[in-house]
């Protein structure tokens, strides 16, 4: 479990089957996060959220960008093993 804002959070684990090679699925999932992440539902800035992304490396940030251009860090990548895990 990780700690955030004084609360213990369980790791997020899920799987989905897609009709493409693992390398392509991983690339789209990571490099194009802003094309599929539901910012209207899952955002730290609410209605002012305009984009999100991740720095693709160990220690890289998961982040959101608001309409003023400010970046809000969601978390940190502790694992980076393309095309299998992050």
Beta strands, then each sheet from edge to edge (+ up, - down):
strand 1: 2-4
strand 2: 7-9
strand 3: 49-54
strand 4: 61-66
strand 5: 71-76
sheet 1: 1+ 2-
sheet 2: 3+ 4- 5+
end
